[in-house]
Amino acid sequence: MPFIETLKIYWQIASDWFFANWVLLAIFSGASFIGSVAGCAVLIISLPPDYFKTEKRTRRIKNPVLRICLSALKNLFGGLLIIMGLLLSVPGVPGQGILTILAGLIVSDFPGKRRLERRIIRIPAVFSAANAIRYRFKRPPLVLEVKEE
């Protein structure tokens, strides 16, 4: 069976499922929108104002087994947020995709994370949206590190 015909069959199956379960999809879409807005707001208002400015982070948990388990859970949750943010970034899907991706990056730990976070928060629309959320909840605005040239 040619590849195009296989795609047509899969598309037909998917579209039939979407039409049969449109109520479920509408509920999921609404819940993901509300969840992304609320989750991003909670995470953004809980950040210290100098989060994107400070370099070193200290480890508060000294037990290595507990630290590894919590790190694995954080990375799993962060990965789910990043995937959800990518899905919310698709045109036509309601939600705050870029802020959800940023929330996933903040939660997770991986090499190069701080550089990527700073790169995203330096996007003017993201920075102003984050500070607007912080302003609404009476938190001081986020402070970015000024690049010296």
N, C-alpha and C positions, 0 to 999 in steps of 0.2 A: 504494500500500500504506500503510495507516495506521501511524502512529508506534508504537503499542503492539505491533502485529504484527511490525514490524521489530525492536523490542527483544526480543520473544520468540524470534525466529529467532537473533539474536546471542547471547542467553542460552543457547539450546540448543547452538549451536556451541561457546561457551566452556565450558559444563558438560561436553559430550562430550570436549573436549580435556583438561579437568582430570581427568576420570575415566580417560582413556586414558593420561595421563602423571603419575599420582599419585606414582610413585617419583621422577621428576625434580623434582616440586614439593616432595616431602619432603626430598630432598637439598638443594635450593636453600634451603628454609626453615631447615634445620639449619645450613647453611654461613653464611647471613645472620645467624643468631643468634650463632654462634661469632665470626664476623667483627666484628659490631657490639660485642659484649662486649670482645673483645681490642683492637679499634681504639680504642674509647672509653677503655679503661683506659690504653693507651699514651699517648694524647693528654693525658688528665687528669693522669697522673703526671709528664709532661714539662713541664707548665705551671709557671712560677715561682709561688710562693705569693701574690705580690702582683699577679698578672696582671689581676685584676678591679679593682684599686685604682689602678694607674698610668694616667695620661692619655696621655702622648706615647710614641710608638714611633719608634725611629730606624731608618732604612733602612740595612741592612748592605751591600747590593749597590749599587755606584756606577754600573756600566755600565747606561745606560738601556735598551738593546735586550734585554739579559739579564734586567733587572728586569721589563720588560713581558712577556717570554715566560714567566718563572717566575710572574708574577702571573696570567697567563691560565691556566696549568696549575693553580695553586692554586685559582682560582675555579671551574674546571671540576670539580676533585676535591671542593671544598666543596659545589658544587651537587649533585653526585651523592650526597654524604653527607646533605645536607638532604632530597633526594628519598627516599633509603633510610630516613631517620629518619621521614619522614611515612608511608611504607609500614609501617614497624615500629610505628607508633603506632596502627594499625588494630587493633581488638579481634580476638583470635584469632590474630594473627601474633606469633610469639615474637621477642623482642629488646628492646633498650633504646631506644625511639624518641626520647624527649626528649633523652637524652644524645647520641644520634647526630646529632640536629638541632643541638645545642650544639656538637658537634665540627665539623660542617660550617660553622657560623657562625664558629668560631674560625679555621678554615683559610682561609676566603674573605675578600675585601676588598670592601666596599661602604659607601656612606654610611649612617650610623646603626647600623653593626654593633656598636660598643661598647655603645651604649644597649640594644640588643636582647639582647646577651650578658648584660649585668648584670641585665636584667629576668628572663631565664630562670634564671640562677644564684641569684637571690633566692627562687625557689620553694623552700620548705623541703625538700621531698622530693628535689629535684635537688641542692641544696647538701649535704644530708647524705649522699646516695649518692656524690657526687664526693669528699667528704672521707673516706668509708669506704673508697673505692678507694685514695686517697692513704695512709691509715693502714695498709692491708694491705701496701703496698709501702714502708713506712717513710719517707714523704715528709711534710713539714710541711703542716698544713691550709691550705686556701685562705683568704685574708683578704679580706673585703668592705669597701668604703668605707662608713663610717657616715654616714648622711644627717643633716645638721644642720638643725634646724627653728627 
